[in-house]
Amino acid sequence: MRLAVALGERDPDSLDFYAGPEGAVADVRRKPPPLTAIKQDASVLAHRLDAESFAPTEAGRVRALSADLTAMIARVDLLTGTRLSYDKESAVFFGVVPAPVDERGLAAIRSQIGEIVGPGGRLVDRYTAFAARFIVPADRLPDVMRAALDECRRRTLAHVALPSREQVTLEFVRDKPWSAFSRYLGDARSRIQINTDFAFTVDQVLQIACHEGYPGHHVRNTLQAPRRNAGNRVPERDVQLMFTPEALESEGSGMLAVDVAFPGHERVRFVRDRLFPLAGLDVSGADRHVQVERLTGDLQMAQIDLARRYLDGGLEFARAVSALEEQALVPHAEALVKYINEYRSYVTAYTAGRRLMESRLEACAGADPTDDIRWRCFNSETPGSR
């Protein structure tokens, strides 16, 4: 726990959150050890885990700690100049090497989008023009975001027991490399930051509210992190690193959150009947808007191959931008390539992570589950998954 906080002080990108007692890490925050010392101490602790014997009931905890320490050591290596291939980096951070993307399937998705947005010019330009009709005006974004978050919460509380004082606050920021970020503060409280440098469509607002809040990151962290006054607390659960197998599962479940909370036509109905009026937009075309956003979400899998080629030297910046626009339909993809520069193989977390959690959910619930079964299976992947 203290090593993770120390690494976060040296490299804020490495730490998702620390939600434990401040007194336990106050000295580390005041004077964090150098990266080389963090790596050395992590290596010593990893060897101790390997050498000691533990009860079978602790096997899952030991595996998670070992994976975190391995990833921490690799993160220090990266920060001090060691560069691995995308696949090797993904394996050491997240425990998986992403499978090759289904090029034929992605092409079919692009074809479907093309039929909806109409002909004429590059597909990414046609998609951008289509999506522009559904952008939430900046002055209405706070109201639309709060309404989306409230409904995600209402639907989640019907199926998930959360502490009575749980709370999410919204903060609108600028000059960040991401569009939204959920920071867990401890004791069932989270702060979701929304980057207003980005333009959001109505359906994207709903996706963010579910992903970052309910039943996504806020709910997962609330159920997994111990309460500060708990007598049987597991200290390492107070902290979550960004580049670990836990992040893979966290991002994967976040990517599925909107589909769990709003299955089938319920998503279209809420977007059309509640969010469109709040955004001051004409509701005609709401169904096609949601359909296109679902399809472009499926196209995110294309980012794996493009990030791999870019980080491994097969694409320079300009060609990576062009490829992301053409293949993943990312408008003005310079921002995404800059994100990849900073977060590198984190692309694995929200692409391969989604695929992993989808397969688990389907294996548990079946191809056509009832509402109760879908929620039960989704929740079963949250509290105890480490």
Sequence and secondary structure as in RCSB ss.txt:
>XXXX:A:sequence
MRLAVALGERDPDSLDFYAGPEGAVADVRRKPPPLTAIKQDASVLAHRLDAESFAPTEAGRVRALSADLTAMIAR
VDLLTGTRLSYDKESAVFFGVVPAPVDERGLAAIRSQIGEIVGPGGRLVDRYTAFAARFIVPADRLPDVMRAALD
ECRRRTLAHVALPSREQVTLEFVRDKPWSAFSRYLGDARSRIQINTDFAFTVDQVLQIACHEGYPGHHVRNTLQA
PRRNAGNRVPERDVQLMFTPEALESEGSGMLAVDVAFPGHERVRFVRDRLFPLAGLDVSGADRHVQVERLTGDLQ
MAQIDLARRYLDGGLEFARAVSALEEQALVPHAEALVKYINEYRSYVTAYTAGRRLMESRLEACAGADPTDDIRW
RCFNSETPGSR
>XXXX:A:secstr
 HHHHHHHHH GGGEEEE S GGGTHHHHHS   HHHHHHHHHHHHHHHHHS   GGGHHHHHHHHHHHHHHHHH
HHHHTT    HHHHHHHHHS       HHHHHHHHHHHHHHH SSS HHHHHHHHHHTTB  GGGHHHHHHHHHH
HHHHHHHTT    TT EEEEEEE S SSSEEEEEEETTEEEEEEETTS  BHHHHHHHIIIIISSSHHHHHHHHS
  TT TT  GGGGEEESSSHHHHHHHHHHHHHHHHHS TTHHHHHIIIIIHHHHT   TTHHHHHHHHHHHHHGG
GHHHHHHHHHHTTSS HHHHHHHHHHHS  TTTHHHHHHHHHHGGGHHHHHHHHHHHHHHHHHHH SS  HHHHH
HHHHHTSTT  
